[in-house]
């Protein structure tokens, strides 16, 4: 479903259609008067053949403008759908890239940490009877190594922040282009009602990430339901049918407590 946009600025569409209807109403005034009062010499005379022909001609114009307006609205709807499809694809690609980047950074960091541990234990096993000066030197080496690892971790966090900033800026630019709105809804999680307010073009993935802050399960174990229908993480709120006041429930494969309000 295409996103909700603001008021149409199409000057050749609905406004011309209304004008045509007004002209039609004016032209049919004589005919309506004739039908209401019945045929008289005066009314038959005033209702000339040329006037009736003009009425038919205007009706044809109205039909043409109506078809033109419908065609233009269909074209605009198709354009908005293409933009939203492109937006959804960019978001999914960004999420996949983010996951791969984080996994790669985490793996490299873990490898560096393991190497550091191995080297540290090797040094400790080499000679347990080193002098105080040597102990101090080794301690400094350890501290230097820890600082180096911390610097790498800080750099990785900074890269993550820059990545999120770029994704946010790109997302906001696309939303301004195709139009969107905020939606207020609730999520039932472990018996608690959590109010949320997200953009209509945010995905269900965003809802799942927000639930992690409230003690939710890992994403691969979460299933979110709306009106007994399971939501997909690549859906936008609008595509999933979430509106103001909607209630989303968490469905898990684990057995819930008796007083749990989720839909298990």
N, C-alpha and C positions, 0 to 999 in steps of 0.2 A: 504494500500500500504506500502511495507517495506521501511525503511529509506534508504537514499542514503549512501553508504559506500565508503571507499577508494578503491585503486587498489587491485585486488584479489591477494592473495599470494598462491593460489592453484597451486602447481608445477605439478600436474598430470592432469590438466584440459586443458585450452585453449592453453598453450605453447606446450604440446604434440600434440595437434590437428594440430597446424600450422606445426610442424615438419613432421607429417604424410602427410599433403598436399604437402610439399616440396618433400618428397620421391615419392609421386604419380606423381608429375610433372616431376621428373627426369626419372621415369620408362616409362612414356608415350611419351618421346621425340622420341623414335624410331618409335612408332606407328603414331605420328603426321607427322613425315617426310615421312612415307610410304603413308599416306593419301594425303599429299600435292603434292608429286612428281609423284604419280601414281605407279603402280606395275612394278618393274624391276626385273631382275634376281638377282641382288645384294641385293635389298631391301627385296625381298621375302626370300632370304637365311638368311639375318641378323635377320629377324623377326621370330625367331624360336618359336616353340610351347611352349617350356619351359619358354621363356621370356613372352609370352602372359599369360601363367598360373600364372607367378609371378605377372604380372600386376593385374590380377583378385584377387589374394591373398592379395595384398597391398590395393586394393579397399575395400575388406572385413574388413581389419584392420582399415582403415579410418572410415568406417561405425561404427565399434565397439567403436573406440575412441570417435567418435562424440556422440554416445548414452551415453557413460560413462560420458563425459563432461556435457551433458545436465542433467543427473541424479544428478551429484555432484552440479551443479548450483542450481537445484531445491531443494536439501537438504539444501544448505546454505541459500537460500531464505526463506525456512520454518523455519530454526533456527532463522534468524533475525526477522521474523514475530512474533515468540513466545516470543522473548526477548522484542520486542516493545509492545506486548499485556500485558506482565507482567509489563512493565514500566507504561503503561496507567492505569492499575489497581492500581498500587502502588500510582500513583499521585492522582487518584480519592479517594482512601481510605484516603490518607493524607489530602486532602481537606475536606473530610467529618469529619475526626477526629478534624481537626483544627476548623471547624465551631462549632462542638459540644463543644469543649474545651472553645472556646471564649464565646459561649452562656452561658455555665455554670459559667465561671468566671464573666461574666457581671451580671448574675442573682444574684450570691452570693454577688458581690460588691454592687449592687443596694439594696439588702436586708439589708446589713450592714449599708448602708447610711440611709435607711429609719428608722432603729432602732435607729441610732445615732440622727436623727432629732427628733424622738418621745421622746427620753430621754432628749434631750436638751430642748424641749418645756415644758416637764413636770417639769423640774427643774426651768424654768423661771416662770411657773404658780404657783409653790409651795409657793413662798413668794417673792413679789416684793419689800419688804422693808428690804432686807438683808444689813448687814454692808459692809463697803468697803473691809474689809479683806475677808469676805465671797465672795464678788463679784470677788475679785482677785483670790481666790481659784477656783471658778467656771470657771473663764476665763482660768486659767491654765489647768483645766480639759478638757475644750473645745479644747484648743490648742493641748493638748496631744492626744485627740481623733482624731483630724485632722491629726496630724503627723502619728498616727497609720494607718489611712486610706490611707494616701499618701504612707506609706511604703508598704502596701498591693498592691496598684496600681503599684508602681515601680516594685515590685516582679512579678506581672502579666505581665507587659511589658517586663521584662527581660526573662520570660518564653516564651513569644511570639517570642522574638528575637532568643532565642536558638532553638525554634522549626523551624523557618524559615531557620536558619543556617543549621540545620540538614537536612531539606528537600532539600535545595540547594546543599549541599555536596552529598547527595544520588543521586540527579538528575544529577549532573555533572559526577558522577562515571558511571552511566548507559549510559549517552550520549557518554562518552569516549569509552565504551565497544561496543556500536552498531553503533557509527558514526552518525554525524549530521552536519548541516551547518547553517549559519546565512542567514536570508531572509530579504530583504529590501522591504517594501511595504508602502502604504498610507491608512489612514482612513479618510473618510469625516464625520466630526462631526459638526452639526449646521452650515454648509456652510464653515467650515475651513478644510484645508487639513493638517492632522497630520502625519508626517513621523515616521515610526517605524522600528526597526530592532530587530527581535527576532530569537530564535533558531527554526529550522524546527520541533523540537519535543516539543516545547511549545504548550500549548493548547489555544483554543479560549478564555477560561476562563482568561488566562493571558492578552489577548488583552482587554477584558472587564474591568479587574482591572486597566489596564493602562489608559483606557478612563476616569475612575473616576477622575483622576488627571487633566483632561482637561475639567471638567465640564459636564461629561456625566451623563446620568440618572442612577438610581439604576439598579443593574444587572438584577433584575427580570422584569424590564421594557425595557431592551435593547434587540434589535434583530439586529444582524449583517448580512449583505447580501454580497455575492460575485457573480457577474454575475446573479443577480435575484434569487439566491439560498440562502436560510437561513442557516446560519452556526450553528452548535451545539457546546455547550461549552466544551463537553468532547472530541472533535476532536482535533488532532494535526494540526499545520499549513500545514504539508505535506499531511495529510489525507483530509483536506479541499480543497486542490488544490491551495493553496496560493503560488505564486512564486515571484521572484524579479520583482518589478514594478506593482504588483497587487494592485487594488484599492478596499477597503472594504467600504461599505456605511452603515450608521445607519438607521434602520427602526424602527419607534416608532408608538405606537397606537394614539399618540396625533397629532393634525393637525399642519403641518409645516407652517412656513412663506412662502410667495410667492417666495422669493429669496433663499430658503434653497435648498442645493444640494443633500440632502439625497433622498432615493428612495421611499418616501411615494407616 
